[in-house]
Amino acid sequence: MKSLVQNDQLLMVVLATVLGTICVTGRYGILVYHVIYVVGGPQHIATMFTAMTVGQLVGTLTVPWGTKVFGKRNYMFIMNGVMAIGFVLLFLNPTSNPYYLIGVSFVGSLGFGAPAICYGMVGDSLEYGDWKLGKRQEGLAASMLSFGVKLATAICAPVVLLLEAVGYVPNVEQAASTKLGINFMVNMLPAIIAIISCLPLIFYKLSDKRVSEIRADLEAGKHAWDYKK
């Protein structure tokens, strides 16, 4: 843990990854309830999940272009922002209109390609750690990311219990307040977490230019402490 704190850039990536995993995994855990009881029935499940799968695929395919044009951190901001917008749109209008469902589900899922950016940021953080601390931390990075994802999954595991808190009763028409609660948990809460997950990245400072400079230093045998002499 001390080594992770010393590599502050890797720490920021791990925190963002954990929060992003909570956002997506927690939503998936109760999304079916939203489709059945808020959107209008189980017949819409295939429509939404297909649109989400395609959105995730398209979002992932844009990562090489987006990170090249905007940089890794900024494209993470963009993807999380787009994802949050999709969630908010579905919260404001949880309609059974198939065209609207396809559109907002697609938009909301574009940000699901963000993990591909995280792995690139981890690689840059490892270069930074080598430059700053004089040691590479591949093992630490892999273990912390794995632990972070498992922690996020564990946190999301009891999310179904939240349904009871909003008055959910199985297999019956839900009260208006219950539908609102389910809608909030599936859309607004993940949107809020998606925005919060961007906060650690405000402190992420490894632009492509900076990483190139670090790599040049490493190739020349220089480290952070050489500039303090």
Backbone as CSV, one residue per row, in Angstrom:
resi,resn,N_x,N_y,N_z,CA_x,CA_y,CA_z,C_x,C_y,C_z
1,MET,0.820,-1.201,0.000,0.000,0.000,0.000,0.862,1.263,0.000
2,LYS,1.985,1.225,0.717,2.871,2.381,0.754,3.394,2.702,-0.628
3,SER,3.752,1.653,-1.385,4.265,1.863,-2.746,3.199,2.464,-3.644
4,LEU,1.940,2.042,-3.437,0.846,2.587,-4.238,0.661,4.067,-3.947
5,VAL,0.741,4.436,-2.677,0.587,5.844,-2.308,1.741,6.671,-2.861
6,GLN,2.933,6.094,-2.874,4.088,6.808,-3.410,3.924,7.084,-4.900
7,ASN,3.306,6.142,-5.612,3.007,6.365,-7.025,1.603,6.942,-7.105
8,ASP,1.507,8.246,-6.887,0.205,8.895,-6.806,-0.598,8.784,-8.088
9,GLN,0.083,8.695,-9.236,-0.625,8.591,-10.507,-1.329,7.235,-10.648
10,LEU,-0.656,6.177,-10.231,-1.273,4.857,-10.248,-2.444,4.807,-9.277
11,LEU,-2.300,5.443,-8.138,-3.378,5.487,-7.148,-4.622,6.142,-7.729
12,MET,-4.447,7.234,-8.468,-5.594,7.917,-9.062,-6.315,7.017,-10.066
13,VAL,-5.552,6.266,-10.844,-6.147,5.362,-11.832,-6.923,4.247,-11.136
14,VAL,-6.357,3.694,-10.066,-7.029,2.625,-9.329,-8.343,3.135,-8.728
15,LEU,-8.323,4.323,-8.143,-9.539,4.889,-7.551,-10.613,5.111,-8.610
16,ALA,-10.205,5.648,-9.749,-11.164,5.881,-10.830,-11.741,4.562,-11.341
17,THR,-10.896,3.538,-11.412,-11.353,2.229,-11.881,-12.360,1.610,-10.920
18,VAL,-12.088,1.698,-9.629,-13.003,1.152,-8.621,-14.369,1.848,-8.706
19,LEU,-14.368,3.165,-8.780,-15.622,3.907,-8.850,-16.372,3.613,-10.145
20,GLY,-15.636,3.504,-11.250,-16.271,3.177,-12.520,-16.896,1.797,-12.511
21,THR,-16.230,0.854,-11.863,-16.766,-0.504,-11.761,-18.029,-0.531,-10.915
22,ILE,-18.037,0.235,-9.826,-19.239,0.335,-8.991,-20.397,0.900,-9.801
23,CYS,-20.115,1.907,-10.592,-21.141,2.541,-11.424,-21.797,1.530,-12.362
24,VAL,-20.988,0.799,-13.107,-21.515,-0.101,-14.135,-22.072,-1.389,-13.530
25,THR,-21.313,-2.001,-12.619,-21.735,-3.281,-12.038,-22.996,-3.120,-11.205
26,GLY,-23.043,-2.067,-10.409,-24.229,-1.833,-9.595,-25.473,-1.627,-10.447
27,ARG,-25.322,-0.922,-11.549,-26.466,-0.679,-12.438,-26.951,-1.973,-13.076
28,TYR,-26.009,-2.780,-13.534,-26.388,-4.049,-14.152,-27.162,-4.929,-13.165
29,GLY,-26.827,-4.819,-11.887,-27.441,-5.679,-10.888,-28.945,-5.521,-10.760
30,ILE,-29.457,-4.329,-11.053,-30.899,-4.109,-10.902,-31.547,-3.554,-12.177
31,LEU,-30.816,-3.555,-13.277,-31.350,-2.997,-14.521,-32.594,-3.739,-14.997
32,VAL,-32.598,-5.057,-14.831,-33.746,-5.842,-15.289,-35.027,-5.404,-14.575
33,TYR,-34.926,-5.086,-13.288,-36.102,-4.629,-12.541,-36.627,-3.316,-13.115
34,HIS,-35.710,-2.472,-13.512,-36.087,-1.190,-14.118,-36.828,-1.419,-15.429
35,VAL,-36.312,-2.317,-16.242,-36.935,-2.576,-17.539,-38.346,-3.139,-17.350
36,ILE,-38.482,-4.080,-16.439,-39.770,-4.754,-16.253,-40.808,-3.839,-15.617
37,TYR,-40.425,-3.137,-14.550,-41.414,-2.422,-13.756,-41.518,-0.931,-14.064
38,VAL,-40.481,-0.353,-14.666,-40.513,1.081,-14.953,-40.686,1.350,-16.442
39,VAL,-39.883,0.684,-17.256,-39.961,0.896,-18.700,-41.253,0.325,-19.264
40,GLY,-41.621,-0.888,-18.811,-42.901,-1.389,-19.307,-43.032,-2.869,-19.520
41,GLY,-41.986,-3.653,-19.266,-42.166,-5.090,-19.400,-40.914,-5.798,-19.869
42,PRO,-40.879,-7.118,-19.687,-39.691,-7.906,-20.047,-39.411,-7.950,-21.547
43,GLN,-40.397,-7.590,-22.359,-40.186,-7.612,-23.811,-39.160,-6.574,-24.258
44,HIS,-38.835,-5.636,-23.371,-37.864,-4.598,-23.722,-36.434,-4.946,-23.303
45,ILE,-36.267,-6.057,-22.597,-34.935,-6.425,-22.100,-33.957,-6.631,-23.244
46,ALA,-34.362,-7.417,-24.244,-33.466,-7.703,-25.369,-33.091,-6.429,-26.114
47,THR,-34.068,-5.526,-26.284,-33.807,-4.267,-26.990,-32.740,-3.452,-26.281
48,MET,-32.901,-3.272,-24.976,-31.964,-2.451,-24.220,-30.580,-3.082,-24.142
49,PHE,-30.533,-4.368,-23.856,-29.232,-5.006,-23.676,-28.475,-5.127,-24.998
50,THR,-29.195,-5.304,-26.097,-28.527,-5.331,-27.403,-27.938,-3.966,-27.725
51,ALA,-28.733,-2.911,-27.488,-28.243,-1.552,-27.735,-27.038,-1.245,-26.853
52,MET,-27.069,-1.724,-25.619,-25.952,-1.495,-24.706,-24.699,-2.240,-25.159
53,THR,-24.866,-3.441,-25.652,-23.714,-4.211,-26.137,-23.069,-3.531,-27.333
54,VAL,-23.904,-3.069,-28.255,-23.378,-2.371,-29.436,-22.708,-1.064,-29.016
55,GLY,-23.317,-0.346,-28.068,-22.733,0.904,-27.588,-21.377,0.688,-26.955
56,GLN,-21.252,-0.353,-26.162,-19.958,-0.656,-25.543,-18.908,-0.988,-26.590
57,LEU,-19.304,-1.765,-27.605,-18.372,-2.122,-28.675,-17.903,-0.881,-29.425
58,VAL,-18.853,-0.018,-29.781,-18.492,1.202,-30.507,-17.612,2.095,-29.642
59,GLY,-17.976,2.239,-28.363,-17.170,3.056,-27.462,-15.748,2.555,-27.348
60,THR,-15.582,1.240,-27.263,-14.243,0.657,-27.171,-13.451,0.895,-28.451
61,LEU,-14.133,0.796,-29.596,-13.451,0.993,-30.886,-12.993,2.435,-31.084
62,THR,-13.644,3.383,-30.395,-13.242,4.791,-30.539,-12.058,5.161,-29.664
63,VAL,-11.663,4.261,-28.757,-10.616,4.595,-27.786,-9.292,4.999,-28.447
64,PRO,-8.773,4.241,-29.431,-7.498,4.666,-30.041,-7.579,6.070,-30.649
65,TRP,-8.679,6.358,-31.345,-8.856,7.687,-31.930,-9.016,8.751,-30.849
66,GLY,-9.902,8.484,-29.880,-10.196,9.482,-28.859,-9.003,9.828,-27.994
67,THR,-8.225,8.816,-27.618,-7.061,9.083,-26.767,-5.968,9.821,-27.541
68,LYS,-5.916,9.585,-28.847,-4.918,10.284,-29.666,-5.286,11.755,-29.833
69,VAL,-6.564,12.026,-30.012,-7.020,13.400,-30.259,-7.118,14.200,-28.959
70,PHE,-7.685,13.598,-27.914,-7.969,14.325,-26.681,-7.024,13.999,-25.530
71,GLY,-6.288,12.894,-25.644,-5.477,12.422,-24.527,-6.283,11.454,-23.684
72,LYS,-5.597,10.588,-22.955,-6.280,9.542,-22.188,-7.206,10.120,-21.123
73,ARG,-6.675,11.025,-20.313,-7.494,11.575,-19.225,-8.711,12.305,-19.763
74,ASN,-8.522,13.160,-20.741,-9.638,13.948,-21.263,-10.680,13.066,-21.936
75,TYR,-10.230,12.004,-22.593,-11.214,11.130,-23.238,-11.986,10.321,-22.196
76,MET,-11.344,10.040,-21.067,-12.069,9.422,-19.960,-13.173,10.358,-19.469
77,PHE,-12.855,11.643,-19.351,-13.864,12.620,-18.955,-15.032,12.612,-19.939
78,ILE,-14.695,12.601,-21.227,-15.724,12.638,-22.265,-16.608,11.399,-22.198
79,MET,-15.992,10.228,-22.097,-16.770,8.985,-22.093,-17.669,8.897,-20.860
80,ASN,-17.144,9.282,-19.708,-17.968,9.261,-18.503,-19.088,10.281,-18.576
81,GLY,-18.794,11.433,-19.181,-19.829,12.453,-19.343,-20.942,11.995,-20.262
82,VAL,-20.574,11.376,-21.370,-21.572,10.855,-22.313,-22.403,9.763,-21.652
83,MET,-21.740,8.889,-20.900,-22.448,7.822,-20.187,-23.455,8.414,-19.211
84,ALA,-23.046,9.411,-18.446,-23.935,10.043,-17.477,-25.126,10.702,-18.171
85,ILE,-24.887,11.315,-19.318,-25.978,11.953,-20.068,-27.007,10.905,-20.491
86,GLY,-26.533,9.760,-20.979,-27.450,8.697,-21.375,-28.302,8.216,-20.217
87,PHE,-27.672,8.060,-19.051,-28.405,7.616,-17.864,-29.456,8.643,-17.451
88,VAL,-29.078,9.915,-17.480,-30.005,10.980,-17.065,-31.195,11.054,-18.022
89,LEU,-30.934,10.906,-19.314,-32.020,10.940,-20.293,-33.023,9.818,-20.053
90,LEU,-32.523,8.637,-19.696,-33.429,7.523,-19.418,-34.178,7.750,-18.107
91,PHE,-33.537,8.391,-17.144,-34.219,8.706,-15.889,-35.361,9.685,-16.126
92,LEU,-35.102,10.712,-16.930,-36.103,11.747,-17.170,-37.269,11.236,-17.995
93,ASN,-36.997,10.242,-18.856,-38.057,9.743,-19.732,-37.927,8.229,-19.885
94,PRO,-38.341,7.473,-18.862,-38.236,6.002,-18.927,-39.347,5.400,-19.778
95,THR,-39.365,5.772,-21.027,-40.443,5.385,-21.927,-40.245,3.975,-22.471
96,SER,-41.320,3.401,-22.983,-41.231,2.095,-23.640,-41.054,2.235,-25.147
97,ASN,-40.915,3.492,-25.625,-40.684,3.710,-27.051,-39.382,3.040,-27.459
98,PRO,-39.427,2.049,-28.364,-38.216,1.269,-28.669,-37.099,2.106,-29.275
99,TYR,-37.455,3.120,-30.059,-36.417,3.933,-30.700,-35.680,4.788,-29.668
100,TYR,-36.433,5.326,-28.724,-35.812,6.109,-27.653,-34.955,5.215,-26.770
101,LEU,-35.473,4.036,-26.438,-34.720,3.096,-25.608,-33.406,2.712,-26.267
102,ILE,-33.470,2.417,-27.555,-32.254,2.043,-28.284,-31.255,3.192,-28.271
103,GLY,-31.759,4.414,-28.508,-30.874,5.566,-28.578,-30.183,5.870,-27.266
104,VAL,-30.954,5.975,-26.182,-30.338,6.350,-24.905,-29.519,5.202,-24.327
105,SER,-29.931,3.967,-24.578,-29.146,2.820,-24.100,-27.813,2.759,-24.829
106,PHE,-27.837,3.066,-26.113,-26.602,3.095,-26.899,-25.673,4.188,-26.394
107,VAL,-26.215,5.388,-26.207,-25.400,6.525,-25.754,-24.822,6.246,-24.363
108,GLY,-25.674,5.748,-23.475,-25.219,5.494,-22.111,-24.139,4.443,-22.021
109,SER,-24.092,3.545,-23.016,-23.126,2.446,-22.987,-21.821,2.757,-23.710
110,LEU,-21.756,3.886,-24.373,-20.501,4.255,-25.045,-19.360,4.348,-24.035
111,GLY,-19.699,4.821,-22.844,-18.680,4.979,-21.806,-18.191,3.675,-21.219
112,PHE,-18.864,2.559,-21.552,-18.426,1.268,-21.030,-17.092,0.844,-21.629
113,GLY,-16.640,1.569,-22.647,-15.327,1.280,-23.232,-14.189,1.920,-22.462
114,ALA,-14.522,2.652,-21.392,-13.507,3.361,-20.609,-12.427,2.464,-20.010
115,PRO,-12.736,1.212,-19.600,-11.671,0.368,-19.048,-10.469,0.199,-19.978
116,ALA,-10.713,0.269,-21.285,-9.596,0.167,-22.224,-8.628,1.329,-22.050
117,ILE,-9.164,2.488,-21.672,-8.302,3.653,-21.423,-7.542,3.462,-20.115
118,CYS,-8.214,2.894,-19.121,-7.576,2.705,-17.817,-6.306,1.875,-17.930
119,TYR,-6.354,0.837,-18.759,-5.164,-0.006,-18.897,-4.007,0.776,-19.514
120,GLY,-4.322,1.675,-20.438,-3.274,2.521,-21.001,-2.718,3.475,-19.968
121,MET,-3.585,3.992,-19.108,-3.143,4.898,-18.059,-2.309,4.166,-17.015
122,VAL,-2.635,2.901,-16.766,-1.822,2.099,-15.853,-0.412,1.955,-16.401
123,GLY,-0.300,1.686,-17.711,1.024,1.569,-18.328,1.837,2.841,-18.170
124,ASP,1.199,3.981,-18.376,1.891,5.258,-18.203,2.289,5.476,-16.741
125,SER,1.433,5.032,-15.828,1.730,5.182,-14.401,2.915,4.325,-13.980
126,LEU,3.063,3.175,-14.636,4.214,2.315,-14.343,5.511,2.985,-14.781
127,GLU,5.479,3.637,-15.922,6.660,4.390,-16.383,6.982,5.508,-15.390
128,TYR,5.933,6.174,-14.941,6.114,7.251,-13.962,6.705,6.715,-12.658
129,GLY,6.209,5.557,-12.211,6.730,4.957,-10.977,8.183,4.568,-11.106
130,ASP,8.562,4.047,-12.257,9.960,3.697,-12.504,10.832,4.943,-12.452
131,TRP,10.321,6.013,-13.041,11.072,7.277,-13.087,11.151,7.928,-11.703
132,LYS,10.075,7.882,-10.947,10.016,8.547,-9.653,10.662,7.719,-8.545
133,LEU,10.414,6.408,-8.547,10.820,5.553,-7.430,11.987,4.632,-7.748
134,GLY,12.294,4.509,-9.031,13.396,3.628,-9.416,13.005,2.167,-9.468
135,LYS,11.732,1.871,-9.535,11.286,0.479,-9.619,9.958,0.413,-10.357
136,ARG,9.822,-0.640,-11.156,8.565,-0.862,-11.862,7.613,-1.633,-10.941
137,GLN,6.335,-1.407,-11.131,5.353,-1.928,-10.181,4.245,-2.720,-10.887
138,GLU,4.642,-3.525,-11.859,3.631,-4.291,-12.596,2.807,-5.171,-11.667
139,GLY,3.493,-5.867,-10.753,2.784,-6.748,-9.828,1.822,-5.988,-8.939
140,LEU,2.272,-4.842,-8.438,1.417,-4.020,-7.583,0.205,-3.523,-8.364
141,ALA,0.441,-3.066,-9.586,-0.658,-2.542,-10.395,-1.695,-3.620,-10.666
142,ALA,-1.228,-4.807,-11.059,-2.151,-5.899,-11.364,-2.945,-6.311,-10.128
143,SER,-2.265,-6.421,-8.993,-2.943,-6.850,-7.771,-3.936,-5.806,-7.283
144,MET,-3.582,-4.521,-7.381,-4.471,-3.475,-6.900,-5.686,-3.322,-7.808
145,LEU,-5.495,-3.453,-9.114,-6.638,-3.388,-10.015,-7.574,-4.566,-9.779
146,SER,-6.983,-5.743,-9.599,-7.794,-6.934,-9.330,-8.553,-6.782,-8.013
147,PHE,-7.847,-6.296,-6.993,-8.484,-6.087,-5.697,-9.575,-5.034,-5.800
148,GLY,-9.293,-3.975,-6.553,-10.264,-2.895,-6.704,-11.546,-3.361,-7.367
149,VAL,-11.405,-4.160,-8.426,-12.584,-4.677,-9.125,-13.369,-5.625,-8.216
150,LYS,-12.641,-6.488,-7.479,-13.322,-7.404,-6.553,-14.030,-6.629,-5.444
151,LEU,-13.388,-5.566,-4.959,-14.007,-4.744,-3.914,-15.277,-4.090,-4.441
152,ALA,-15.200,-3.550,-5.655,-16.362,-2.900,-6.248,-17.501,-3.903,-6.456
153,THR,-17.149,-5.111,-6.897,-18.157,-6.149,-7.105,-18.804,-6.544,-5.782
154,ALA,-17.980,-6.646,-4.732,-18.511,-6.994,-3.411,-19.454,-5.912,-2.892
155,ILE,-19.100,-4.666,-3.131,-19.947,-3.551,-2.697,-21.290,-3.590,-3.418
156,CYS,-21.256,-3.988,-4.700,-22.475,-3.994,-5.511,-23.323,-5.240,-5.304
157,ALA,-22.743,-6.280,-4.705,-23.463,-7.554,-4.564,-24.819,-7.402,-3.867
158,PRO,-24.898,-6.653,-2.750,-26.197,-6.529,-2.070,-27.080,-5.416,-2.615
159,VAL,-26.795,-4.932,-3.835,-27.541,-3.783,-4.349,-29.019,-4.107,-4.508
160,VAL,-29.332,-5.388,-4.744,-30.740,-5.773,-4.889,-31.522,-5.482,-3.603
161,LEU,-30.818,-5.512,-2.474,-31.487,-5.228,-1.202,-32.041,-3.806,-1.153
162,LEU,-31.456,-2.937,-1.968,-31.948,-1.556,-1.992,-33.368,-1.479,-2.531
163,LEU,-33.766,-2.491,-3.300,-35.129,-2.497,-3.826,-36.158,-2.509,-2.698
164,GLU,-35.837,-3.247,-1.644,-36.754,-3.292,-0.503,-36.902,-1.916,0.131
165,ALA,-35.831,-1.142,0.083,-35.866,0.184,0.702,-36.831,1.130,-0.009
166,VAL,-37.097,0.875,-1.299,-38.019,1.740,-2.047,-39.398,1.101,-2.171
167,GLY,-39.630,-0.005,-1.425,-40.960,-0.603,-1.386,-41.265,-1.612,-2.463
168,TYR,-40.242,-2.197,-3.047,-40.455,-3.169,-4.123,-41.157,-4.420,-3.610
169,VAL,-42.180,-4.854,-4.357,-42.900,-6.099,-4.084,-42.866,-6.932,-5.358
170,PRO,-42.341,-8.149,-5.314,-42.195,-8.960,-6.536,-43.517,-9.267,-7.223
171,ASN,-43.463,-9.255,-8.552,-44.541,-9.773,-9.407,-45.873,-9.044,-9.282
172,VAL,-45.825,-7.779,-8.907,-47.047,-6.968,-8.882,-46.732,-5.600,-9.479
173,GLU,-47.784,-4.867,-9.824,-47.602,-3.497,-10.277,-47.034,-2.666,-9.127
174,GLN,-45.939,-1.953,-9.402,-45.269,-1.198,-8.346,-45.918,0.163,-8.154
175,ALA,-45.852,0.659,-6.918,-46.352,1.999,-6.631,-45.503,3.037,-7.352
176,ALA,-46.071,4.206,-7.565,-45.359,5.268,-8.280,-44.061,5.637,-7.568
177,SER,-44.094,5.663,-6.245,-42.887,6.002,-5.484,-41.815,4.924,-5.638
178,THR,-42.239,3.672,-5.739,-41.295,2.574,-5.931,-40.653,2.658,-7.311
179,LYS,-41.455,2.949,-8.323,-40.918,3.099,-9.678,-39.900,4.238,-9.729
180,LEU,-40.222,5.321,-9.048,-39.286,6.450,-9.015,-37.989,6.045,-8.327
181,GLY,-38.104,5.295,-7.232,-36.904,4.839,-6.521,-36.043,3.920,-7.373
182,ILE,-36.678,2.980,-8.074,-35.933,2.076,-8.957,-35.271,2.866,-10.072
183,ASN,-36.019,3.791,-10.643,-35.492,4.622,-11.730,-34.279,5.419,-11.261
184,PHE,-34.362,5.949,-10.061,-33.240,6.731,-9.517,-32.010,5.844,-9.317
185,MET,-32.207,4.653,-8.746,-31.074,3.763,-8.471,-30.407,3.266,-9.744
186,VAL,-31.185,3.073,-10.801,-30.644,2.510,-12.045,-30.019,3.580,-12.932
187,ASN,-30.499,4.812,-12.825,-30.023,5.833,-13.762,-29.331,7.028,-13.100
188,MET,-29.988,7.697,-12.182,-29.387,8.893,-11.601,-28.200,8.571,-10.710
189,LEU,-28.340,7.537,-9.877,-27.236,7.185,-8.979,-25.981,6.787,-9.758
190,PRO,-26.085,5.920,-10.776,-24.895,5.625,-11.592,-24.339,6.857,-12.309
191,ALA,-25.225,7.751,-12.744,-24.753,8.979,-13.396,-23.906,9.807,-12.432
192,ILE,-24.371,9.904,-11.184,-23.626,10.647,-10.164,-22.273,9.987,-9.894
193,ILE,-22.276,8.651,-9.779,-21.028,7.932,-9.519,-20.074,8.065,-10.704
194,ALA,-20.619,8.080,-11.924,-19.781,8.244,-13.109,-19.031,9.580,-13.066
195,ILE,-19.723,10.616,-12.620,-19.081,11.932,-12.502,-18.060,11.923,-11.375
196,ILE,-18.420,11.304,-10.253,-17.495,11.240,-9.122,-16.224,10.486,-9.497
197,SER,-16.367,9.453,-10.341,-15.205,8.657,-10.739,-14.180,9.475,-11.518
198,CYS,-14.607,10.616,-12.018,-13.679,11.491,-12.745,-12.818,12.330,-11.802
199,LEU,-13.265,12.488,-10.562,-12.559,13.377,-9.641,-11.107,12.966,-9.398
200,PRO,-10.806,11.666,-9.187,-9.386,11.320,-9.008,-8.530,11.680,-10.211
201,LEU,-9.141,11.664,-11.390,-8.359,11.918,-12.605,-8.020,13.396,-12.773
202,ILE,-8.660,14.252,-11.979,-8.268,15.662,-12.001,-6.797,15.794,-11.585
203,PHE,-6.361,14.862,-10.738,-4.983,14.896,-10.220,-4.039,14.019,-11.055
204,TYR,-4.557,13.455,-12.142,-3.722,12.647,-13.036,-3.038,13.590,-14.029
205,LYS,-1.734,13.608,-14.047,-1.003,14.619,-14.816,-0.118,14.031,-15.902
206,LEU,-0.334,12.773,-16.249,0.538,12.133,-17.230,-0.034,12.262,-18.640
207,SER,0.191,13.404,-19.233,-0.183,13.593,-20.636,0.769,12.794,-21.519
208,ASP,0.421,12.637,-22.772,1.294,11.905,-23.694,2.674,12.570,-23.781
209,LYS,2.670,13.887,-23.763,3.940,14.613,-23.819,4.789,14.325,-22.590
210,ARG,4.148,14.339,-21.423,4.890,14.087,-20.180,5.422,12.663,-20.142
211,VAL,4.635,11.714,-20.597,5.084,10.313,-20.620,6.265,10.151,-21.565
212,SER,6.235,10.834,-22.694,7.363,10.778,-23.637,8.634,11.317,-22.998
213,GLU,8.492,12.389,-22.209,9.647,12.960,-21.518,10.196,11.980,-20.478
214,ILE,9.288,11.319,-19.763,9.701,10.345,-18.749,10.434,9.179,-19.402
215,ARG,9.912,8.691,-20.521,10.548,7.578,-21.208,11.931,7.966,-21.729
216,ALA,12.039,9.208,-22.189,13.337,9.683,-22.664,14.332,9.727,-21.507
217,ASP,13.879,10.169,-20.342,14.733,10.188,-19.153,15.180,8.774,-18.777
218,LEU,14.242,7.832,-18.791,14.566,6.451,-18.415,15.571,5.832,-19.377
219,GLU,15.404,6.132,-20.657,16.347,5.606,-21.645,17.738,6.197,-21.444
220,ALA,17.765,7.429,-20.916,19.046,8.092,-20.658,19.590,7.779,-19.264
221,GLY,18.864,6.939,-18.525,19.299,6.564,-17.176,19.020,7.616,-16.124
222,LYS,18.083,8.519,-16.414,17.763,9.571,-15.454,16.472,9.244,-14.708
223,HIS,16.395,9.739,-13.461,15.213,9.558,-12.642,14.832,10.884,-11.979
224,ALA,13.731,10.861,-11.261,13.237,12.093,-10.651,14.259,12.732,-9.730
225,TRP,14.973,11.902,-8.988,15.908,12.465,-7.996,17.112,13.137,-8.635
226,ASP,17.361,12.825,-9.908,18.479,13.483,-10.598,18.244,14.974,-10.770
227,TYR,16.975,15.380,-10.775,16.658,16.794,-10.960,16.670,17.554,-9.642
228,LYS,16.919,16.835,-8.536,16.958,17.481,-7.224,18.382,17.739,-6.760
229,LYS,19.337,17.297,-7.581,20.734,17.462,-7.192,21.185,18.880,-7.453
